[in-house]
């Protein structure tokens, strides 16, 4: 299994290749896409992309954590987190390799 | 938000593009991430988050109805970790 890391620049270059926009415009579109998704999640609305997966929001209540270095107990404030549920299509593709 | 709503908002921010090209942009981005993960690559989108593949070893499972043992093969699962900037934005209103 390879272990390359794909970044925004690689996505921009894929968009450039597939749609024929300039690399600059392609990079802007990748950024806009991620911004629009982040805005939706920050407003509390999940993002559901058919055939890819869903970014859902979960509210976590307060719990007691521990500082692993000192062993000291500290309260962890309630927070909202994103969970990603991959679609069956994505799961199958990843598993098939 | 659905994929078509994402396409619509992206088109509104880029009025110089044809809608069909905007659709192609969105499909290309998620196809590319899917392909990278199926090769076992990691996808790191700073500020948003990172996609990676987790390997699960095979195990002996049990059919809960019959109690029968079944072999579950090793598998690879896509995984997402929220980026720092997004994680902070999610909780801004609470600070």
N, CA and C atoms of all chains as a GROMACS GRO file, in nm:
protein
  576
    1UNK      N    1   0.084  -0.120   0.000
    1UNK     CA    2   0.000   0.000   0.000
    1UNK      C    3   0.088   0.124   0.000
    2UNK      N    4   0.060   0.216  -0.092
    2UNK     CA    5   0.138   0.340  -0.097
    2UNK      C    6   0.098   0.428   0.021
    3UNK      N    7   0.174   0.534   0.048
    3UNK     CA    8   0.129   0.623   0.153
    3UNK      C    9   0.162   0.766   0.116
    4UNK      N   10   0.110   0.803   0.001
    4UNK     CA   11   0.125   0.939  -0.047
    4UNK      C   12   0.021   1.026   0.024
    5UNK      N   13   0.047   1.155   0.030
    5UNK     CA   14  -0.055   1.245   0.083
    5UNK      C   15  -0.103   1.339  -0.026
    6UNK      N   16  -0.234   1.338  -0.047
    6UNK     CA   17  -0.298   1.424  -0.145
    6UNK      C   18  -0.338   1.555  -0.075
    7UNK      N   19  -0.315   1.667  -0.142
    7UNK     CA   20  -0.348   1.797  -0.081
    7UNK      C   21  -0.443   1.876  -0.172
    8UNK      N   22  -0.474   1.998  -0.127
    8UNK     CA   23  -0.558   2.086  -0.208
    8UNK      C   24  -0.500   2.106  -0.348
    9UNK      N   25  -0.366   2.116  -0.355
    9UNK     CA   26  -0.300   2.140  -0.484
    9UNK      C   27  -0.326   2.024  -0.581
   10UNK      N   28  -0.328   1.900  -0.528
   10UNK     CA   29  -0.357   1.784  -0.613
   10UNK      C   30  -0.501   1.786  -0.662
   11UNK      N   31  -0.592   1.828  -0.574
   11UNK     CA   32  -0.733   1.838  -0.615
   11UNK      C   33  -0.748   1.945  -0.721
   12UNK      N   34  -0.678   2.059  -0.703
   12UNK     CA   35  -0.683   2.168  -0.802
   12UNK      C   36  -0.633   2.117  -0.936
   13UNK      N   37  -0.526   2.039  -0.934
   13UNK     CA   38  -0.471   1.992  -1.060
   13UNK      C   39  -0.564   1.891  -1.127
   14UNK      N   40  -0.638   1.811  -1.047
   14UNK     CA   41  -0.738   1.720  -1.104
   14UNK      C   42  -0.852   1.799  -1.169
   15UNK      N   43  -0.896   1.907  -1.102
   15UNK     CA   44  -1.003   1.991  -1.157
   15UNK      C   45  -0.955   2.057  -1.286
   16UNK      N   46  -0.834   2.106  -1.284
   16UNK     CA   47  -0.772   2.167  -1.402
   16UNK      C   48  -0.774   2.068  -1.518
   17UNK      N   49  -0.735   1.943  -1.492
   17UNK     CA   50  -0.731   1.841  -1.595
   17UNK      C   51  -0.868   1.801  -1.647
   18UNK      N   52  -0.967   1.794  -1.556
   18UNK     CA   53  -1.099   1.744  -1.594
   18UNK      C   54  -1.187   1.852  -1.656
   19UNK      N   55  -1.175   1.975  -1.608
   19UNK     CA   56  -1.268   2.080  -1.652
   19UNK      C   57  -1.200   2.180  -1.745
   20UNK      N   58  -1.066   2.184  -1.741
   20UNK     CA   59  -0.995   2.273  -1.831
   20UNK      C   60  -0.989   2.418  -1.785
   21UNK      N   61  -1.016   2.440  -1.657
   21UNK     CA   62  -0.999   2.577  -1.603
   21UNK      C   63  -0.852   2.596  -1.569
   22UNK      N   64  -0.810   2.722  -1.552
   22UNK     CA   65  -0.670   2.746  -1.515
   22UNK      C   66  -0.643   2.686  -1.378
   23UNK      N   67  -0.517   2.661  -1.349
   23UNK     CA   68  -0.481   2.605  -1.219
   23UNK      C   69  -0.524   2.697  -1.106
   24UNK      N   70  -0.511   2.829  -1.130
   24UNK     CA   71  -0.551   2.928  -1.029
   24UNK      C   72  -0.700   2.920  -0.999
   25UNK      N   73  -0.781   2.921  -1.106
   25UNK     CA   74  -0.926   2.912  -1.089
   25UNK      C   75  -0.963   2.779  -1.024
   26UNK      N   76  -0.895   2.673  -1.065
   26UNK     CA   77  -0.925   2.541  -1.010
   26UNK      C   78  -0.898   2.539  -0.860
   27UNK      N   79  -0.788   2.600  -0.820
   27UNK     CA   80  -0.754   2.608  -0.678
   27UNK      C   81  -0.859   2.687  -0.601
   28UNK      N   82  -0.906   2.798  -0.662
   28UNK     CA   83  -1.011   2.878  -0.596
   28UNK      C   84  -1.137   2.795  -0.577
   29UNK      N   85  -1.172   2.716  -0.680
   29UNK     CA   86  -1.294   2.636  -0.672
   29UNK      C   87  -1.284   2.528  -0.563
   30UNK      N   88  -1.167   2.469  -0.550
   30UNK     CA   89  -1.148   2.370  -0.443
   30UNK      C   90  -1.166   2.439  -0.308
   31UNK      N   91  -1.103   2.556  -0.293
   31UNK     CA   92  -1.115   2.630  -0.167
   31UNK      C   93  -1.262   2.668  -0.139
   32UNK      N   94  -1.330   2.719  -0.243
   32UNK     CA   95  -1.471   2.757  -0.225
   32UNK      C   96  -1.555   2.638  -0.180
   33UNK      N   97  -1.531   2.524  -0.244
   33UNK     CA   98  -1.609   2.404  -0.210
   33UNK      C   99  -1.594   2.370  -0.062
   34UNK      N  100  -1.469   2.370  -0.014
   34UNK     CA  101  -1.446   2.336   0.126
   34UNK      C  102  -1.502   2.445   0.219
   35UNK      N  103  -1.497   2.570   0.174
   35UNK     CA  104  -1.554   2.679   0.255
   35UNK      C  105  -1.705   2.666   0.267
   36UNK      N  106  -1.770   2.634   0.156
   36UNK     CA  107  -1.916   2.621   0.157
   36UNK      C  108  -1.958   2.507   0.251
   37UNK      N  109  -1.882   2.397   0.245
   37UNK     CA  110  -1.912   2.283   0.333
   37UNK      C  111  -1.888   2.320   0.480
   38UNK      N  112  -1.776   2.390   0.507
   38UNK     CA  113  -1.745   2.431   0.644
   38UNK      C  114  -1.851   2.527   0.697
   39UNK      N  115  -1.896   2.621   0.611
   39UNK     CA  116  -1.999   2.717   0.653
   39UNK      C  117  -2.125   2.643   0.695
   40UNK      N  118  -2.164   2.545   0.614
   40UNK     CA  119  -2.285   2.470   0.643
   40UNK      C  120  -2.272   2.400   0.780
   41UNK      N  121  -2.158   2.334   0.801
   41UNK     CA  122  -2.138   2.262   0.928
   41UNK      C  123  -2.132   2.359   1.045
   42UNK      N  124  -2.068   2.475   1.025
   42UNK     CA  125  -2.058   2.573   1.133
   42UNK      C  126  -2.196   2.628   1.169
   43UNK      N  127  -2.287   2.629   1.071
   43UNK     CA  128  -2.425   2.674   1.098
   43UNK      C  129  -2.510   2.562   1.156
   44UNK      N  130  -2.453   2.443   1.168
   44UNK     CA  131  -2.526   2.332   1.229
   44UNK      C  132  -2.599   2.245   1.129
   45UNK      N  133  -2.573   2.264   0.999
   45UNK     CA  134  -2.640   2.183   0.898
   45UNK      C  135  -2.545   2.076   0.844
   46UNK      N  136  -2.584   1.948   0.853
   46UNK     CA  137  -2.499   1.842   0.800
   46UNK      C  138  -2.482   1.853   0.649
   47UNK      N  139  -2.375   1.794   0.596
   47UNK     CA  140  -2.350   1.796   0.451
   47UNK      C  141  -2.358   1.652   0.402
   48UNK      N  142  -2.454   1.627   0.313
   48UNK     CA  143  -2.475   1.490   0.264
   48UNK      C  144  -2.445   1.485   0.115
   49UNK      N  145  -2.338   1.415   0.081
   49UNK     CA  146  -2.297   1.405  -0.059
   49UNK      C  147  -2.321   1.263  -0.108
   50UNK      N  148  -2.423   1.248  -0.191
   50UNK     CA  149  -2.460   1.115  -0.238
   50UNK      C  150  -2.339   1.052  -0.305
   51UNK      N  151  -2.323   0.923  -0.288
   51UNK     CA  152  -2.215   0.842  -0.343
   51UNK      C  153  -2.078   0.868  -0.279
   52UNK      N  154  -2.066   0.972  -0.195
   52UNK     CA  155  -1.940   0.993  -0.123
   52UNK      C  156  -1.958   0.963   0.026
   53UNK      N  157  -2.042   1.043   0.092
   53UNK     CA  158  -2.067   1.021   0.234
   53UNK      C  159  -2.132   1.143   0.296
   54UNK      N  160  -2.157   1.133   0.428
   54UNK     CA  161  -2.224   1.244   0.498
   54UNK      C  162  -2.138   1.293   0.613
   55UNK      N  163  -2.132   1.425   0.625
   55UNK     CA  164  -2.067   1.488   0.740
   55UNK      C  165  -2.179   1.528   0.835
   56UNK      N  166  -2.188   1.455   0.948
   56UNK     CA  167  -2.295   1.477   1.042
   56UNK      C  168  -2.241   1.552   1.164
   57UNK      N  169  -2.332   1.613   1.240
   57UNK     CA  170  -2.292   1.684   1.361
   57UNK      C  171  -2.342   1.612   1.484
   58UNK      N  172  -2.257   1.607   1.585
   58UNK     CA  173  -2.299   1.546   1.712
   58UNK      C  174  -2.267   1.640   1.826
   59UNK      N  175  -2.360   1.648   1.921
   59UNK     CA  176  -2.338   1.731   2.039
   59UNK      C  177  -2.283   1.640   2.148
   60UNK      N  178  -2.171   1.680   2.206
   60UNK     CA  179  -2.117   1.599   2.315
   60UNK      C  180  -2.135   1.673   2.447
   61UNK      N  181  -2.180   1.603   2.546
   61UNK     CA  182  -2.200   1.663   2.676
   61UNK      C  183  -2.069   1.682   2.751
   62UNK      N  184  -2.074   1.749   2.865
   62UNK     CA  185  -1.952   1.768   2.944
   62UNK      C  186  -1.907   1.635   3.002
   63UNK      N  187  -1.776   1.614   3.004
   63UNK     CA  188  -1.725   1.493   3.069
   63UNK      C  189  -1.592   1.528   3.137
   64UNK      N  190  -1.548   1.437   3.221
   64UNK     CA  191  -1.423   1.461   3.293
   64UNK      C  192  -1.310   1.395   3.216
   65UNK      N  193  -1.211   1.476   3.181
   65UNK     CA  194  -1.092   1.423   3.116
   65UNK      C  195  -0.976   1.426   3.214
   66UNK      N  196  -0.862   1.382   3.166
   66UNK     CA  197  -0.746   1.378   3.253
   66UNK      C  198  -0.626   1.428   3.174
   67UNK      N  199  -0.549   1.512   3.234
   67UNK     CA  200  -0.425   1.554   3.171
   67UNK      C  201  -0.330   1.435   3.177
   68UNK      N  202  -0.292   1.379   3.058
   68UNK     CA  203  -0.214   1.256   3.061
   68UNK      C  204  -0.076   1.274   3.124
   69UNK      N  205  -0.028   1.398   3.122
   69UNK     CA  206   0.106   1.421   3.176
   69UNK      C  207   0.104   1.430   3.329
   70UNK      N  208   0.006   1.505   3.381
   70UNK     CA  209   0.006   1.528   3.526
   70UNK      C  210  -0.094   1.438   3.600
   71UNK      N  211  -0.188   1.374   3.524
   71UNK     CA  212  -0.288   1.291   3.590
   71UNK      C  213  -0.401   1.372   3.649
   72UNK      N  214  -0.393   1.504   3.631
   72UNK     CA  215  -0.492   1.595   3.689
   72UNK      C  216  -0.627   1.582   3.616
   73UNK      N  217  -0.736   1.584   3.689
   73UNK     CA  218  -0.868   1.577   3.627
   73UNK      C  219  -0.914   1.716   3.585
   74UNK      N  220  -0.961   1.726   3.461
   74UNK     CA  221  -1.010   1.855   3.410
   74UNK      C  222  -1.144   1.832   3.339
   75UNK      N  223  -1.240   1.923   3.362
   75UNK     CA  224  -1.368   1.906   3.291
   75UNK      C  225  -1.350   1.941   3.143
   76UNK      N  226  -1.408   1.860   3.053
   76UNK     CA  227  -1.408   1.890   2.910
   76UNK      C  228  -1.545   1.947   2.878
   77UNK      N  229  -1.545   2.071   2.828
   77UNK     CA  230  -1.670   2.142   2.808
   77UNK      C  231  -1.755   2.074   2.699
   78UNK      N  232  -1.888   2.094   2.704
   78UNK     CA  233  -1.973   2.037   2.599
   78UNK      C  234  -1.932   2.094   2.464
   79UNK      N  235  -1.935   2.016   2.360
   79UNK     CA  236  -1.894   2.067   2.230
   79UNK      C  237  -1.964   1.996   2.117
   80UNK      N  238  -1.955   2.057   2.000
   80UNK     CA  239  -2.014   1.999   1.880
   80UNK      C  240  -1.900   1.942   1.796
   81UNK      N  241  -1.918   1.820   1.749
   81UNK     CA  242  -1.814   1.758   1.666
   81UNK      C  243  -1.874   1.707   1.534
   82UNK      N  244  -1.786   1.695   1.433
   82UNK     CA  245  -1.828   1.642   1.304
   82UNK      C  246  -1.793   1.493   1.299
   83UNK      N  247  -1.886   1.411   1.252
   83UNK     CA  248  -1.852   1.272   1.224
   83UNK      C  249  -1.880   1.247   1.077
   84UNK      N  250  -1.792   1.171   1.014
   84UNK     CA  251  -1.809   1.140   0.872
   84UNK      C  252  -1.857   0.997   0.857
   85UNK      N  253  -1.965   0.979   0.784
   85UNK     CA  254  -2.013   0.844   0.753
   85UNK      C  255  -1.994   0.823   0.604
   86UNK      N  256  -1.902   0.732   0.570
   86UNK     CA  257  -1.875   0.705   0.429
   86UNK      C  258  -1.994   0.633   0.367
   87UNK      N  259  -2.023   0.662   0.241
   87UNK     CA  260  -2.130   0.592   0.170
   87UNK      C  261  -2.084   0.449   0.142
   88UNK      N  262  -2.178   0.363   0.105
   88UNK     CA  263  -2.141   0.225   0.072
   88UNK      C  264  -2.049   0.222  -0.048
   89UNK      N  265  -2.074   0.313  -0.141
   89UNK     CA  266  -1.989   0.317  -0.261
   89UNK      C  267  -1.845   0.346  -0.222
   90UNK      N  268  -1.824   0.445  -0.137
   90UNK     CA  269  -1.688   0.480  -0.094
   90UNK      C  270  -1.626   0.363  -0.014
   91UNK      N  271  -1.704   0.306   0.076
   91UNK     CA  272  -1.652   0.194   0.156
   91UNK      C  273  -1.608   0.078   0.066
   92UNK      N  274  -1.693   0.046  -0.033
   92UNK     CA  275  -1.660  -0.064  -0.123
   92UNK      C  276  -1.533  -0.035  -0.203
   93UNK      N  277  -1.522   0.089  -0.252
   93UNK     CA  278  -1.404   0.126  -0.332
   93UNK      C  279  -1.277   0.116  -0.250
   94UNK      N  280  -1.282   0.164  -0.126
   94UNK     CA  281  -1.164   0.164  -0.039
   94UNK      C  282  -1.126   0.020  -0.003
   95UNK      N  283  -1.227  -0.062   0.021
   95UNK     CA  284  -1.201  -0.198   0.063
   95UNK      C  285  -1.147  -0.282  -0.053
   96UNK      N  286  -1.193  -0.251  -0.173
   96UNK     CA  287  -1.146  -0.325  -0.290
   96UNK      C  288  -1.003  -0.286  -0.326
   97UNK      N  289  -0.968  -0.158  -0.299
   97UNK     CA  290  -0.832  -0.109  -0.320
   97UNK      C  291  -0.796  -0.087  -0.465
   98UNK      N  292  -2.722   2.012   0.395
   98UNK     CA  293  -2.686   2.052   0.259
   98UNK      C  294  -2.660   1.928   0.174
   99UNK      N  295  -2.716   1.927   0.056
   99UNK     CA  296  -2.695   1.815  -0.036
   99UNK      C  297  -2.593   1.854  -0.143
  100UNK      N  298  -2.558   1.756  -0.227
  100UNK     CA  299  -2.460   1.786  -0.332
  100UNK      C  300  -2.514   1.893  -0.428
  101UNK      N  301  -2.644   1.886  -0.461
  101UNK     CA  302  -2.696   1.986  -0.555
  101UNK      C  303  -2.699   2.125  -0.493
  102UNK      N  304  -2.720   2.133  -0.360
  102UNK     CA  305  -2.714   2.264  -0.294
  102UNK      C  306  -2.571   2.317  -0.291
  103UNK      N  307  -2.476   2.226  -0.274
  103UNK     CA  308  -2.335   2.265  -0.278
  103UNK      C  309  -2.300   2.320  -0.417
  104UNK      N  310  -2.344   2.249  -0.520
  104UNK     CA  311  -2.318   2.293  -0.658
  104UNK      C  312  -2.379   2.430  -0.682
  105UNK      N  313  -2.502   2.448  -0.632
  105UNK     CA  314  -2.572   2.575  -0.651
  105UNK      C  315  -2.498   2.692  -0.586
  106UNK      N  316  -2.453   2.671  -0.461
  106UNK     CA  317  -2.380   2.778  -0.392
  106UNK      C  318  -2.246   2.807  -0.459
  107UNK      N  319  -2.181   2.701  -0.507
  107UNK     CA  320  -2.053   2.719  -0.575
  107UNK      C  321  -2.074   2.796  -0.706
  108UNK      N  322  -2.185   2.767  -0.773
  108UNK     CA  323  -2.217   2.838  -0.898
  108UNK      C  324  -2.245   2.985  -0.871
  109UNK      N  325  -2.314   3.013  -0.759
  109UNK     CA  326  -2.343   3.153  -0.725
  109UNK      C  327  -2.215   3.232  -0.699
  110UNK      N  328  -2.115   3.165  -0.643
  110UNK     CA  329  -1.989   3.235  -0.616
  110UNK      C  330  -1.901   3.245  -0.740
  111UNK      N  331  -1.939   3.169  -0.846
  111UNK     CA  332  -1.859   3.170  -0.969
  111UNK      C  333  -1.948   3.188  -1.090
  112UNK      N  334  -2.010   3.309  -1.101
  112UNK     CA  335  -2.110   3.329  -1.207
  112UNK      C  336  -2.051   3.323  -1.348
  113UNK      N  337  -1.917   3.326  -1.359
  113UNK     CA  338  -1.855   3.320  -1.491
  113UNK      C  339  -1.849   3.177  -1.546
  114UNK      N  340  -1.890   3.077  -1.464
  114UNK     CA  341  -1.880   2.938  -1.509
  114UNK      C  342  -2.016   2.881  -1.546
  115UNK      N  343  -2.016   2.786  -1.640
  115UNK     CA  344  -2.137   2.712  -1.672
  115UNK      C  345  -2.171   2.620  -1.557
  116UNK      N  346  -2.302   2.601  -1.534
  116UNK     CA  347  -2.344   2.512  -1.425
  116UNK      C  348  -2.288   2.371  -1.443
  117UNK      N  349  -2.285   2.324  -1.569
  117UNK     CA  350  -2.236   2.186  -1.590
  117UNK      C  351  -2.088   2.175  -1.554
  118UNK      N  352  -2.012   2.284  -1.572
  118UNK     CA  353  -1.871   2.280  -1.531
  118UNK      C  354  -1.858   2.279  -1.379
  119UNK      N  355  -1.944   2.356  -1.312
  119UNK     CA  356  -1.942   2.358  -1.166
  119UNK      C  357  -1.974   2.219  -1.111
  120UNK      N  358  -2.072   2.152  -1.174
  120UNK     CA  359  -2.104   2.014  -1.133
  120UNK      C  360  -1.984   1.923  -1.151
  121UNK      N  361  -1.914   1.942  -1.262
  121UNK     CA  362  -1.798   1.858  -1.292
  121UNK      C  363  -1.686   1.884  -1.190
  122UNK      N  364  -1.672   2.010  -1.148
  122UNK     CA  365  -1.571   2.045  -1.047
  122UNK      C  366  -1.598   1.966  -0.919
  123UNK      N  367  -1.724   1.970  -0.874
  123UNK     CA  368  -1.758   1.903  -0.747
  123UNK      C  369  -1.739   1.752  -0.761
  124UNK      N  370  -1.785   1.695  -0.872
  124UNK     CA  371  -1.767   1.550  -0.892
  124UNK      C  372  -1.620   1.513  -0.896
  125UNK      N  373  -1.540   1.594  -0.964
  125UNK     CA  374  -1.396   1.565  -0.976
  125UNK      C  375  -1.330   1.564  -0.838
  126UNK      N  376  -1.364   1.663  -0.754
  126UNK     CA  377  -1.303   1.671  -0.621
  126UNK      C  378  -1.331   1.543  -0.542
  127UNK      N  379  -1.459   1.499  -0.539
  127UNK     CA  380  -1.490   1.382  -0.456
  127UNK      C  381  -1.446   1.250  -0.520
  128UNK      N  382  -1.443   1.247  -0.653
  128UNK     CA  383  -1.387   1.129  -0.722
  128UNK      C  384  -1.238   1.114  -0.690
  129UNK      N  385  -1.170   1.226  -0.691
  129UNK     CA  386  -1.026   1.227  -0.666
  129UNK      C  387  -0.995   1.179  -0.524
  130UNK      N  388  -1.075   1.226  -0.428
  130UNK     CA  389  -1.056   1.182  -0.289
  130UNK      C  390  -1.084   1.031  -0.279
  131UNK      N  391  -1.191   0.986  -0.345
  131UNK     CA  392  -1.226   0.843  -0.344
  131UNK      C  393  -1.112   0.760  -0.402
  132UNK      N  394  -1.059   0.804  -0.516
  132UNK     CA  395  -0.950   0.729  -0.580
  132UNK      C  396  -0.826   0.725  -0.492
  133UNK      N  397  -0.794   0.839  -0.431
  133UNK     CA  398  -0.676   0.844  -0.344
  133UNK      C  399  -0.692   0.743  -0.230
  134UNK      N  400  -0.810   0.742  -0.167
  134UNK     CA  401  -0.831   0.651  -0.054
  134UNK      C  402  -0.829   0.506  -0.100
  135UNK      N  403  -0.878   0.480  -0.220
  135UNK     CA  404  -0.878   0.340  -0.264
  135UNK      C  405  -0.736   0.294  -0.297
  136UNK      N  406  -0.644   0.388  -0.323
  136UNK     CA  407  -0.503   0.351  -0.340
  136UNK      C  408  -0.434   0.338  -0.204
  137UNK      N  409  -0.504   0.378  -0.097
  137UNK     CA  410  -0.444   0.375   0.035
  137UNK      C  411  -0.375   0.505   0.070
  138UNK      N  412  -0.392   0.608  -0.013
  138UNK     CA  413  -0.332   0.738   0.015
  138UNK      C  414  -0.413   0.814   0.118
  139UNK      N  415  -0.348   0.916   0.175
  139UNK     CA  416  -0.412   1.002   0.272
  139UNK      C  417  -0.449   1.132   0.199
  140UNK      N  418  -0.557   1.197   0.239
  140UNK     CA  419  -0.596   1.324   0.177
  140UNK      C  420  -0.604   1.428   0.286
  141UNK      N  421  -0.516   1.528   0.279
  141UNK     CA  422  -0.510   1.626   0.386
  141UNK      C  423  -0.552   1.762   0.334
  142UNK      N  424  -0.666   1.811   0.382
  142UNK     CA  425  -0.718   1.939   0.336
  142UNK      C  426  -0.712   2.035   0.453
  143UNK      N  427  -0.604   2.107   0.460
  143UNK     CA  428  -0.575   2.190   0.576
  143UNK      C  429  -0.691   2.282   0.610
  144UNK      N  430  -0.727   2.286   0.737
  144UNK     CA  431  -0.835   2.372   0.782
  144UNK      C  432  -0.968   2.299   0.781
  145UNK      N  433  -0.984   2.204   0.686
  145UNK     CA  434  -1.110   2.131   0.677
  145UNK      C  435  -1.099   1.997   0.750
  146UNK      N  436  -1.001   1.917   0.710
  146UNK     CA  437  -0.983   1.789   0.775
  146UNK      C  438  -0.900   1.695   0.690
  147UNK      N  439  -0.881   1.574   0.739
  147UNK     CA  440  -0.798   1.477   0.668
  147UNK      C  441  -0.872   1.343   0.658
  148UNK      N  442  -0.867   1.284   0.539
  148UNK     CA  443  -0.922   1.152   0.516
  148UNK      C  444  -0.808   1.052   0.515
  149UNK      N  445  -0.828   0.939   0.578
  149UNK     CA  446  -0.726   0.835   0.575
  149UNK      C  447  -0.795   0.699   0.572
  150UNK      N  448  -0.716   0.595   0.558
  150UNK     CA  449  -0.770   0.460   0.553
  150UNK      C  450  -0.721   0.385   0.676
  151UNK      N  451  -0.814   0.324   0.747
  151UNK     CA  452  -0.776   0.242   0.862
  151UNK      C  453  -0.787   0.095   0.826
  152UNK      N  454  -0.687   0.020   0.868
  152UNK     CA  455  -0.686  -0.124   0.840
  152UNK      C  456  -0.745  -0.195   0.961
  153UNK      N  457  -0.840  -0.282   0.934
  153UNK     CA  458  -0.896  -0.365   1.041
  153UNK      C  459  -0.852  -0.508   1.016
  154UNK      N  460  -0.795  -0.570   1.116
  154UNK     CA  461  -0.753  -0.708   1.101
  154UNK      C  462  -0.874  -0.800   1.094
  155UNK      N  463  -0.856  -0.915   1.035
  155UNK     CA  464  -0.963  -1.015   1.033
  155UNK      C  465  -0.990  -1.062   1.175
  156UNK      N  466  -1.108  -1.112   1.201
  156UNK     CA  467  -1.139  -1.161   1.335
  156UNK      C  468  -1.242  -1.272   1.324
  157UNK      N  469  -1.261  -1.342   1.433
  157UNK     CA  470  -1.367  -1.442   1.436
  157UNK      C  471  -1.491  -1.376   1.494
  158UNK      N  472  -1.592  -1.360   1.411
  158UNK     CA  473  -1.715  -1.299   1.458
  158UNK      C  474  -1.814  -1.407   1.495
  159UNK      N  475  -1.928  -1.364   1.543
  159UNK     CA  476  -2.029  -1.462   1.582
  159UNK      C  477  -2.164  -1.414   1.530
  160UNK      N  478  -2.236  -1.502   1.471
  160UNK     CA  479  -2.372  -1.470   1.429
  160UNK      C  480  -2.457  -1.461   1.556
  161UNK      N  481  -2.507  -1.339   1.587
  161UNK     CA  482  -2.575  -1.321   1.716
  161UNK      C  483  -2.702  -1.406   1.726
  162UNK      N  484  -2.761  -1.443   1.613
  162UNK     CA  485  -2.885  -1.519   1.620
  162UNK      C  486  -2.858  -1.667   1.649
  163UNK      N  487  -2.759  -1.722   1.578
  163UNK     CA  488  -2.735  -1.866   1.590
  163UNK      C  489  -2.618  -1.900   1.681
  164UNK      N  490  -2.535  -1.799   1.713
  164UNK     CA  491  -2.419  -1.824   1.797
  164UNK      C  492  -2.304  -1.888   1.720
  165UNK      N  493  -2.326  -1.907   1.592
  165UNK     CA  494  -2.227  -1.970   1.504
  165UNK      C  495  -2.105  -1.880   1.483
  166UNK      N  496  -1.984  -1.937   1.482
  166UNK     CA  497  -1.864  -1.858   1.455
  166UNK      C  498  -1.849  -1.834   1.305
  167UNK      N  499  -1.813  -1.710   1.269
  167UNK     CA  500  -1.786  -1.680   1.128
  167UNK      C  501  -1.657  -1.602   1.118
  168UNK      N  502  -1.581  -1.632   1.016
  168UNK     CA  503  -1.456  -1.562   0.993
  168UNK      C  504  -1.487  -1.428   0.927
  169UNK      N  505  -1.438  -1.318   0.984
  169UNK     CA  506  -1.455  -1.187   0.921
  169UNK      C  507  -1.318  -1.149   0.867
  170UNK      N  508  -1.307  -1.131   0.737
  170UNK     CA  509  -1.178  -1.100   0.673
  170UNK      C  510  -1.127  -0.964   0.712
  171UNK      N  511  -0.997  -0.938   0.690
  171UNK     CA  512  -0.944  -0.805   0.717
  171UNK      C  513  -1.010  -0.705   0.623
  172UNK      N  514  -1.028  -0.581   0.668
  172UNK     CA  515  -1.085  -0.482   0.575
  172UNK      C  516  -1.024  -0.344   0.596
  173UNK      N  517  -1.046  -0.260   0.499
  173UNK     CA  518  -0.996  -0.122   0.503
  173UNK      C  519  -1.115  -0.028   0.505
  174UNK      N  520  -1.110   0.069   0.597
  174UNK     CA  521  -1.222   0.160   0.613
  174UNK      C  522  -1.178   0.304   0.599
  175UNK      N  523  -1.258   0.386   0.528
  175UNK     CA  524  -1.227   0.528   0.521
  175UNK      C  525  -1.254   0.595   0.656
  176UNK      N  526  -1.173   0.696   0.688
  176UNK     CA  527  -1.182   0.761   0.819
  176UNK      C  528  -1.160   0.911   0.798
  177UNK      N  529  -1.231   0.995   0.873
  177UNK     CA  530  -1.215   1.140   0.860
  177UNK      C  531  -1.185   1.201   0.996
  178UNK      N  532  -1.085   1.289   0.996
  178UNK     CA  533  -1.054   1.364   1.119
  178UNK      C  534  -1.074   1.512   1.090
  179UNK      N  535  -1.156   1.578   1.168
  179UNK     CA  536  -1.186   1.719   1.146
  179UNK      C  537  -1.062   1.805   1.166
  180UNK      N  538  -1.040   1.901   1.080
  180UNK     CA  539  -0.926   1.993   1.090
  180UNK      C  540  -0.946   2.094   1.201
  181UNK      N  541  -0.836   2.156   1.241
  181UNK     CA  542  -0.836   2.246   1.356
  181UNK      C  543  -0.929   2.366   1.333
  182UNK      N  544  -0.918   2.428   1.217
  182UNK     CA  545  -0.997   2.550   1.190
  182UNK      C  546  -1.146   2.519   1.193
  183UNK      N  547  -1.186   2.408   1.130
  183UNK     CA  548  -1.327   2.371   1.129
  183UNK      C  549  -1.374   2.336   1.270
  184UNK      N  550  -1.291   2.259   1.342
  184UNK     CA  551  -1.328   2.218   1.479
  184UNK      C  552  -1.354   2.341   1.565
  185UNK      N  553  -1.270   2.444   1.547
  185UNK     CA  554  -1.287   2.564   1.627
  185UNK      C  555  -1.413   2.641   1.586
  186UNK      N  556  -1.440   2.644   1.455
  186UNK     CA  557  -1.560   2.716   1.409
  186UNK      C  558  -1.688   2.653   1.461
  187UNK      N  559  -1.688   2.521   1.477
  187UNK     CA  560  -1.808   2.451   1.522
  187UNK      C  561  -1.852   2.496   1.660
  188UNK      N  562  -1.756   2.542   1.740
  188UNK     CA  563  -1.787   2.574   1.879
  188UNK      C  564  -1.772   2.721   1.912
  189UNK      N  565  -1.760   2.803   1.807
  189UNK     CA  566  -1.741   2.947   1.828
  189UNK      C  567  -1.851   3.010   1.912
  190UNK      N  568  -1.975   2.972   1.882
  190UNK     CA  569  -2.089   3.038   1.948
  190UNK      C  570  -2.092   3.008   2.097
  191UNK      N  571  -2.021   2.901   2.138
  191UNK     CA  572  -2.031   2.861   2.278
  191UNK      C  573  -1.927   2.930   2.367
  192UNK      N  574  -1.831   3.000   2.300
  192UNK     CA  575  -1.724   3.060   2.380
  192UNK      C  576  -1.768   3.192   2.442
   0.00000   0.00000   0.00000
